[in-house]
Every structure is written in structure tokens, then in C-alpha cells.
């Protein structure tokens, strides 16, 4: 029997854009269910992490009603972090999902909520990251088009993520723009090699305008567009790297405090909302405190 590949976590966040994840998540999960059912994915170990920053339970109830089996199997790990943000902050939110993935994941891939993932690409990632050379590599799985939303498809080992400090919530960078480029550039400064993988047109996700991407940010008064945010953050990033500030978020765990992030799990066919994120626990172990979700029962 062939040895299994490394475990990959696809890390997704969402805030006030349910209409997008409600289109991408079902298709992503269905593809991987079919892949595993055929036996083709026997060497593949993956799961999807979704951190929902919405203040209400609308998306949570939808996830629980539609994907109870995926929550039970561990293919989907859903977390709710209501009232932890008032505006979208890309680095903070992405960091939260990467940390919530837990120590079971060897590889962390940022998968924005408008993006699709295919088993064949995951298989190639698993094969690559199982090699010794991949320990010092970052994979940028991008189409080459800055306007199609795929630039954020960045994958790196869990060790590399914590080595570089995750996405920069500090260093003068503001709400969004250039956070993906920044983490890759800081990893390069730390000695990692960034590998460009070509994303085919059939893998490109949902299309958005740049204005849609900044609809829910706390826009600095001096800036007014995504392009201005991106240019501003790129300048701060270059300054930080020139001054050898290659590690972000020094002295703390990146993202929202995990005690404020709740994971939805299943026990004996019933759905529960954990009192806090217990990301170090393996699937099937009971959280310290659980609350039934009556509105989501099948």
C-alpha cells in the first residue's frame, strides 16, 4: 500500500458574502466526496476549514442543514466567530482560518470564498508537499490575471506559516490589499522559494469587481479604492522587508483569539456548537462545553 500524502487544509473565511460561499462550498465538497468514493483519493488527506465572521446564524444554519455528514466525517470544519469583527480585515480573517485548521494540517492553503478547488489539483499538491524540498517552498496557484480573484491561492506548510508569523496584521498594513504578496515576499526573505503553479481557466472561481472586495472594509480616510489600498500596503510591505521585519505579528498568535471562535461538530448524529475553538482536539473528542443547535436538526 502506498503511503498517504501530507494533510492539506483549505482555509476559507466569509463575512457578509454568503451568496458566494453558498455557490462554491457545495461544489467543492461534492467534488471531493465523489473523489473519495471512487477510491482515487486513497492517498489524499484534506479538509475544508470555513470561518464565518457573520454576526448572525444564517450561514451556520445553512451549513448545518446541508452538510451534517461532512461535518461528521471531518471533510468540513466549520467555525463561527460572530461579533469578533465589525469590518472585513483580510489578514486578520485569513490568519484566523489558518490557525483554526489545527495541528492536524501539514499544509495550509488560502482558498477565498469565491474560489473552487479540484481533487486533481489537491492530489498534485499532496504529492509535491510530501517531498523533502517542499518544506522550504510556498506554492502560488494563480492564473496570472490580477483581476480574476485567484491571486490569493497561496499554500505553505504549517511550520512556514508560523515561522513568518502569518499574514501581516501589523507593520502599517491596513484592511486589505497586498497581503498575499506580502506573505510570499516575507517568506522569500526568510529563505523559502515561491513556486508559481499555473491555474487553468476551468479552475477560476466566481468573478467579482474590486469594489465588491472592499465593500465591508474600514476604509482609511486618505484612501478610496482597492488600487489605492493595494499600493499603500505594498509600500508598507517593501519598507518592512527592507528593514528586515520579515516576521509578522511578533509575540502573539495571529488572527482572532481562538477562545472567541466556535466550532460546530456532530456527536451521535446530533449537531452541537462548541463553547470555544478546540482546534488541537482530534475529530470525535468531546469539547469542554457543548450546546445543541435545535434549529439545524435534520
TADASUL-V429999 format. One record per pair of residues at least 6 apart in sequence whose C-alpha atoms are under 8 Angstrom apart, sorted by the first residue. I is the first residue (numbers start at 0). J is the second residue. D is the distance in Angstrom with one decimal. If there is no record, write none. Layout:
i=I j=J d=D
i=I j=J d=D
//
This chain:
i=1 j=42 d=7.2
i=2 j=42 d=6.8
i=3 j=41 d=7.5
i=3 j=42 d=4.3
i=3 j=43 d=6.3
i=3 j=44 d=7.4
i=4 j=42 d=5.6
i=4 j=43 d=5.7
i=4 j=44 d=6.7
i=4 j=125 d=5.3
i=4 j=126 d=6.2
i=4 j=128 d=7.9
i=4 j=129 d=5.8
i=5 j=43 d=7.6
i=5 j=44 d=6.6
i=5 j=104 d=7.8
i=5 j=105 d=6.0
i=5 j=106 d=7.3
i=5 j=125 d=5.7
i=5 j=126 d=7.9
i=5 j=128 d=6.7
i=5 j=129 d=5.7
i=6 j=43 d=7.3
i=6 j=44 d=4.7
i=6 j=45 d=5.5
i=6 j=103 d=7.1
i=6 j=104 d=5.1
i=6 j=105 d=5.2
i=6 j=106 d=6.3
i=6 j=125 d=7.3
i=7 j=44 d=6.4
i=7 j=45 d=4.7
i=7 j=46 d=6.6
i=7 j=104 d=5.5
i=7 j=105 d=6.1
i=7 j=106 d=4.7
i=7 j=107 d=6.0
i=7 j=108 d=7.3
i=7 j=125 d=7.2
i=8 j=45 d=5.7
i=8 j=46 d=5.1
i=8 j=47 d=5.7
i=8 j=48 d=6.6
i=8 j=100 d=6.4
i=8 j=104 d=5.7
i=8 j=105 d=7.9
i=8 j=106 d=6.3
i=8 j=107 d=5.1
i=8 j=108 d=6.2
i=9 j=45 d=7.6
i=9 j=46 d=6.4
i=9 j=47 d=4.8
i=9 j=48 d=5.9
i=9 j=107 d=6.2
i=9 j=108 d=4.9
i=9 j=109 d=6.1
i=9 j=110 d=5.8
i=10 j=47 d=6.3
i=10 j=48 d=4.9
i=10 j=49 d=6.3
i=10 j=93 d=7.5
i=10 j=96 d=5.5
i=10 j=97 d=5.9
i=10 j=100 d=7.2
i=10 j=107 d=6.8
i=10 j=108 d=5.8
i=10 j=109 d=4.9
i=10 j=110 d=5.5
i=10 j=111 d=7.6
i=11 j=47 d=7.5
i=11 j=48 d=5.9
i=11 j=49 d=4.8
i=11 j=50 d=6.3
i=11 j=93 d=7.3
i=11 j=96 d=6.4
i=11 j=109 d=6.4
i=11 j=110 d=5.2
i=11 j=111 d=5.4
i=11 j=112 d=5.7
i=12 j=49 d=5.6
i=12 j=50 d=4.8
i=12 j=51 d=6.0
i=12 j=52 d=7.4
i=12 j=92 d=6.4
i=12 j=93 d=6.5
i=12 j=96 d=6.5
i=12 j=111 d=6.6
i=12 j=112 d=6.3
i=13 j=20 d=7.5
i=13 j=49 d=7.6
i=13 j=50 d=6.5
i=13 j=51 d=5.2
i=13 j=52 d=6.1
i=13 j=53 d=7.4
i=13 j=112 d=6.3
i=14 j=51 d=6.4
i=14 j=52 d=5.1
i=14 j=53 d=5.2
i=14 j=87 d=6.9
i=15 j=52 d=8.0
i=15 j=53 d=6.1
i=15 j=215 d=7.9
i=17 j=58 d=6.7
i=19 j=112 d=6.4
i=19 j=113 d=5.6
i=19 j=205 d=7.6
i=20 j=112 d=5.2
i=20 j=113 d=6.2
i=23 j=112 d=7.0
i=23 j=113 d=6.2
i=23 j=114 d=6.5
i=23 j=115 d=6.1
i=24 j=112 d=7.8
i=24 j=115 d=7.9
i=26 j=115 d=7.7
i=27 j=115 d=6.1
i=27 j=116 d=5.8
i=27 j=117 d=7.0
i=28 j=69 d=8.0
i=28 j=74 d=7.7
i=28 j=75 d=7.9
i=30 j=117 d=6.8
i=30 j=118 d=6.9
i=31 j=117 d=7.5
i=31 j=118 d=6.0
i=34 j=40 d=5.7
i=34 j=118 d=6.8
i=35 j=41 d=6.7
i=40 j=118 d=7.9
i=40 j=122 d=7.7
i=43 j=121 d=7.8
i=43 j=122 d=6.3
i=43 j=125 d=6.7
i=45 j=74 d=6.9
i=46 j=73 d=6.6
i=46 j=74 d=4.5
i=46 j=75 d=5.7
i=46 j=76 d=7.2
i=47 j=74 d=6.1
i=47 j=75 d=4.8
i=47 j=76 d=6.0
i=48 j=75 d=6.1
i=48 j=76 d=4.8
i=48 j=77 d=5.9
i=48 j=78 d=7.7
i=48 j=96 d=6.6
i=48 j=99 d=7.6
i=48 j=100 d=6.2
i=49 j=75 d=7.6
i=49 j=76 d=6.3
i=49 j=77 d=4.9
i=49 j=78 d=6.1
i=49 j=96 d=6.9
i=50 j=77 d=6.1
i=50 j=78 d=4.7
i=50 j=79 d=5.8
i=50 j=80 d=6.9
i=50 j=95 d=7.5
i=50 j=96 d=5.8
i=51 j=58 d=7.6
i=51 j=59 d=7.7
i=51 j=77 d=7.6
i=51 j=78 d=6.1
i=51 j=79 d=4.8
i=51 j=80 d=5.9
i=51 j=81 d=7.4
i=52 j=79 d=6.3
i=52 j=80 d=4.9
i=52 j=81 d=5.3
i=52 j=82 d=7.3
i=52 j=83 d=7.0
i=52 j=84 d=7.1
i=53 j=79 d=7.7
i=53 j=80 d=7.2
i=53 j=81 d=5.5
i=53 j=82 d=7.4
i=54 j=80 d=7.7
i=54 j=81 d=4.3
i=54 j=82 d=5.3
i=55 j=81 d=6.9
i=59 j=79 d=7.2
i=60 j=294 d=7.0
i=60 j=295 d=5.5
i=61 j=295 d=7.8
i=62 j=77 d=8.0
i=63 j=70 d=7.9
i=63 j=270 d=7.4
i=63 j=295 d=5.6
i=63 j=296 d=7.7
i=64 j=295 d=5.4
i=64 j=296 d=6.9
i=64 j=297 d=6.4
i=66 j=75 d=7.9
i=67 j=265 d=7.4
i=67 j=270 d=7.6
i=69 j=75 d=5.2
i=70 j=76 d=6.0
i=70 j=77 d=7.4
i=70 j=263 d=7.7
i=70 j=264 d=6.1
i=70 j=265 d=6.5
i=71 j=264 d=6.8
i=71 j=265 d=5.3
i=71 j=266 d=7.6
i=71 j=268 d=8.0
i=73 j=282 d=6.8
i=76 j=262 d=7.3
i=76 j=263 d=7.4
i=76 j=264 d=7.8
i=77 j=262 d=5.8
i=77 j=263 d=5.8
i=77 j=264 d=7.9
i=78 j=260 d=6.4
i=78 j=261 d=5.2
i=78 j=262 d=4.2
i=78 j=263 d=6.1
i=78 j=276 d=7.7
i=79 j=260 d=5.8
i=79 j=261 d=5.1
i=79 j=262 d=6.3
i=79 j=263 d=7.6
i=80 j=259 d=6.3
i=80 j=260 d=4.7
i=80 j=261 d=6.2
i=81 j=260 d=8.0
i=83 j=255 d=7.2
i=83 j=259 d=7.3
i=86 j=215 d=5.5
i=86 j=216 d=5.0
i=86 j=217 d=5.7
i=87 j=174 d=6.9
i=87 j=213 d=8.0
i=87 j=215 d=5.5
i=87 j=216 d=4.7
i=87 j=217 d=7.2
i=88 j=173 d=7.9
i=88 j=174 d=4.5
i=88 j=175 d=6.0
i=88 j=216 d=6.6
i=89 j=174 d=6.2
i=89 j=175 d=5.2
i=89 j=176 d=7.9
i=89 j=178 d=7.4
i=90 j=166 d=5.0
i=90 j=167 d=5.9
i=90 j=168 d=5.6
i=90 j=174 d=7.5
i=90 j=175 d=7.1
i=90 j=178 d=6.4
i=90 j=254 d=7.6
i=91 j=166 d=7.3
i=91 j=167 d=7.9
i=91 j=168 d=6.0
i=91 j=253 d=7.1
i=91 j=254 d=4.7
i=91 j=255 d=6.7
i=92 j=254 d=6.3
i=92 j=255 d=7.4
i=93 j=109 d=7.3
i=93 j=166 d=7.2
i=93 j=254 d=7.3
i=94 j=165 d=6.2
i=94 j=166 d=6.2
i=94 j=253 d=5.6
i=94 j=254 d=4.6
i=94 j=255 d=7.8
i=95 j=253 d=6.9
i=95 j=254 d=4.2
i=95 j=255 d=5.6
i=95 j=257 d=7.8
i=96 j=254 d=7.9
i=97 j=107 d=6.5
i=97 j=109 d=7.8
i=98 j=253 d=7.5
i=98 j=254 d=7.4
i=99 j=257 d=7.4
i=99 j=276 d=7.4
i=99 j=278 d=5.7
i=100 j=107 d=7.9
i=100 j=278 d=6.7
i=101 j=278 d=4.7
i=101 j=279 d=5.5
i=102 j=157 d=7.9
i=102 j=278 d=7.5
i=102 j=279 d=6.2
i=103 j=279 d=7.8
i=103 j=281 d=7.9
i=104 j=157 d=6.9
i=105 j=156 d=5.7
i=105 j=157 d=5.5
i=105 j=158 d=7.9
i=106 j=128 d=7.6
i=106 j=154 d=6.9
i=106 j=155 d=5.7
i=106 j=156 d=4.2
i=106 j=157 d=5.4
i=107 j=154 d=5.6
i=107 j=155 d=5.6
i=107 j=156 d=5.9
i=107 j=157 d=6.0
i=107 j=160 d=7.9
i=108 j=152 d=6.8
i=108 j=153 d=5.7
i=108 j=154 d=4.1
i=108 j=155 d=6.6
i=109 j=151 d=6.6
i=109 j=152 d=5.4
i=109 j=153 d=5.5
i=109 j=154 d=6.4
i=110 j=151 d=7.2
i=110 j=152 d=5.8
i=110 j=153 d=7.9
i=111 j=151 d=7.0
i=111 j=152 d=7.5
i=113 j=148 d=7.9
i=113 j=204 d=5.7
i=113 j=205 d=5.2
i=113 j=206 d=7.7
i=114 j=148 d=7.9
i=114 j=149 d=7.3
i=114 j=203 d=6.9
i=114 j=204 d=4.3
i=114 j=205 d=6.4
i=115 j=202 d=6.5
i=115 j=203 d=6.9
i=115 j=204 d=5.3
i=116 j=202 d=7.3
i=117 j=202 d=7.6
i=127 j=133 d=6.6
i=128 j=134 d=7.2
i=128 j=156 d=8.0
i=134 j=156 d=6.7
i=134 j=159 d=7.8
i=135 j=159 d=7.6
i=135 j=190 d=7.3
i=135 j=191 d=4.8
i=135 j=192 d=6.3
i=136 j=155 d=6.7
i=136 j=156 d=8.0
i=136 j=191 d=5.3
i=136 j=192 d=4.8
i=136 j=193 d=5.8
i=136 j=194 d=6.9
i=137 j=153 d=7.1
i=137 j=154 d=5.8
i=137 j=155 d=4.8
i=137 j=156 d=7.7
i=137 j=183 d=7.2
i=137 j=186 d=7.8
i=137 j=191 d=6.7
i=137 j=192 d=6.1
i=137 j=193 d=4.6
i=137 j=194 d=6.0
i=138 j=153 d=5.8
i=138 j=154 d=5.0
i=138 j=155 d=6.4
i=138 j=193 d=5.8
i=138 j=194 d=4.8
i=138 j=195 d=6.1
i=138 j=196 d=6.8
i=139 j=150 d=7.7
i=139 j=151 d=7.9
i=139 j=152 d=6.0
i=139 j=153 d=4.8
i=139 j=154 d=6.5
i=139 j=193 d=6.8
i=139 j=194 d=6.0
i=139 j=195 d=4.9
i=139 j=196 d=5.9
i=140 j=149 d=7.7
i=140 j=150 d=7.6
i=140 j=152 d=5.4
i=140 j=153 d=6.4
i=140 j=154 d=7.9
i=140 j=195 d=6.1
i=140 j=196 d=4.6
i=140 j=197 d=5.9
i=140 j=198 d=5.8
i=141 j=149 d=5.5
i=141 j=150 d=5.4
i=141 j=151 d=7.7
i=141 j=152 d=6.3
i=141 j=195 d=7.1
i=141 j=196 d=6.3
i=141 j=197 d=5.7
i=141 j=198 d=5.1
i=142 j=149 d=6.4
i=142 j=150 d=7.5
i=142 j=197 d=5.6
i=142 j=198 d=4.4
i=142 j=199 d=6.4
i=142 j=200 d=7.3
i=142 j=203 d=7.5
i=143 j=150 d=7.7
i=143 j=197 d=7.5
i=143 j=198 d=7.9
i=144 j=150 d=7.7
i=146 j=209 d=7.9
i=147 j=203 d=7.4
i=147 j=204 d=7.8
i=147 j=206 d=6.2
i=147 j=207 d=7.4
i=148 j=203 d=8.0
i=148 j=204 d=7.3
i=148 j=205 d=7.8
i=148 j=206 d=6.9
i=148 j=207 d=7.2
i=149 j=203 d=6.8
i=149 j=204 d=7.3
i=150 j=179 d=7.4
i=151 j=179 d=5.7
i=153 j=179 d=7.2
i=159 j=186 d=7.8
i=162 j=246 d=7.2
i=163 j=182 d=7.5
i=163 j=185 d=6.9
i=163 j=186 d=6.3
i=163 j=189 d=7.6
i=163 j=245 d=6.7
i=163 j=246 d=4.6
i=163 j=247 d=6.3
i=164 j=246 d=5.2
i=164 j=247 d=4.6
i=164 j=248 d=5.7
i=164 j=249 d=6.8
i=164 j=252 d=7.9
i=164 j=253 d=6.9
i=165 j=182 d=6.9
i=165 j=246 d=8.0
i=165 j=247 d=6.4
i=165 j=248 d=7.5
i=165 j=253 d=6.4
i=166 j=178 d=6.3
i=166 j=179 d=7.4
i=166 j=181 d=7.6
i=166 j=182 d=5.7
i=166 j=247 d=6.9
i=166 j=253 d=7.7
i=167 j=178 d=6.7
i=167 j=181 d=7.6
i=167 j=182 d=7.2
i=167 j=247 d=5.1
i=167 j=248 d=6.4
i=168 j=247 d=7.2
i=168 j=248 d=6.5
i=168 j=253 d=7.8
i=169 j=247 d=6.6
i=169 j=248 d=6.2
i=170 j=235 d=7.0
i=170 j=236 d=7.5
i=170 j=239 d=6.7
i=170 j=247 d=7.4
i=171 j=232 d=7.7
i=171 j=235 d=6.1
i=172 j=231 d=7.7
i=172 j=232 d=5.1
i=172 j=235 d=6.1
i=172 j=236 d=7.3
i=173 j=219 d=7.9
i=173 j=228 d=7.5
i=173 j=232 d=6.7
i=174 j=216 d=6.3
i=174 j=217 d=6.7
i=174 j=218 d=7.4
i=175 j=213 d=7.7
i=175 j=216 d=7.7
i=175 j=228 d=6.7
i=175 j=229 d=7.2
i=175 j=232 d=7.8
i=176 j=225 d=6.8
i=176 j=226 d=7.9
i=176 j=228 d=5.5
i=176 j=229 d=4.1
i=176 j=230 d=7.7
i=176 j=232 d=6.2
i=176 j=233 d=7.8
i=177 j=229 d=5.3
i=177 j=230 d=7.7
i=177 j=232 d=5.8
i=177 j=233 d=5.7
i=178 j=232 d=7.6
i=181 j=233 d=7.3
i=181 j=236 d=5.9
i=183 j=193 d=6.8
i=184 j=240 d=7.9
i=185 j=240 d=6.7
i=185 j=245 d=5.0
i=185 j=246 d=7.1
i=186 j=192 d=7.6
i=186 j=245 d=7.5
i=187 j=193 d=6.8
i=188 j=240 d=7.5
i=188 j=245 d=6.7
i=189 j=245 d=6.8
i=209 j=225 d=6.1
i=210 j=224 d=7.3
i=210 j=225 d=6.8
i=212 j=225 d=7.9
i=213 j=224 d=7.9
i=213 j=225 d=6.6
i=222 j=228 d=6.5
i=239 j=245 d=7.0
i=257 j=275 d=7.1
i=257 j=276 d=5.7
i=258 j=275 d=5.1
i=258 j=276 d=5.9
i=259 j=275 d=6.1
i=259 j=276 d=7.3
i=260 j=275 d=5.6
i=260 j=276 d=5.2
i=261 j=272 d=6.6
i=261 j=273 d=5.5
i=261 j=274 d=6.0
i=261 j=275 d=4.5
i=261 j=276 d=4.8
i=262 j=272 d=6.0
i=262 j=273 d=5.4
i=262 j=274 d=7.8
i=262 j=275 d=6.7
i=262 j=276 d=5.5
i=262 j=277 d=7.6
i=263 j=270 d=7.1
i=263 j=271 d=5.7
i=263 j=272 d=4.5
i=263 j=273 d=6.0
i=264 j=270 d=5.9
i=264 j=271 d=5.4
i=264 j=272 d=6.4
i=264 j=273 d=7.3
i=265 j=271 d=5.9
i=266 j=283 d=7.5
i=269 j=291 d=7.6
i=269 j=296 d=7.1
i=270 j=291 d=6.2
i=270 j=292 d=5.9
i=270 j=295 d=7.3
i=270 j=296 d=6.8
i=271 j=289 d=6.0
i=271 j=290 d=5.4
i=271 j=291 d=4.6
i=271 j=292 d=5.5
i=272 j=289 d=5.8
i=272 j=290 d=5.2
i=272 j=291 d=6.3
i=272 j=292 d=6.5
i=273 j=286 d=6.4
i=273 j=287 d=7.8
i=273 j=288 d=6.1
i=273 j=289 d=4.7
i=273 j=290 d=6.4
i=274 j=286 d=7.8
i=274 j=287 d=7.5
i=274 j=288 d=5.4
i=274 j=289 d=5.9
i=274 j=290 d=7.3
i=275 j=288 d=7.9
i=277 j=286 d=6.7
i=280 j=286 d=8.0
//
